[in-house]
């Protein structure tokens, strides 16, 4: 979610006061929530780790 926020509200923005930043974040969240859909989290299959071919150098 932070990447969505940074691209939508914070990129190329300059804030003098913390209140300005908070206001920009609140406006973004309000607009984003109007059209938001749940994220579909996926995880790729992870296989066994391959042995380190340089392990023999650590003697």
PyMOL commands that set and color helices and strands:
alter all, ss='L'
color gray80, all
select helices_A, chain A and resi 2-10+18-35+55-57
alter helices_A, ss='H'
color red, helices_A
deselect
rebuild
show_as cartoon
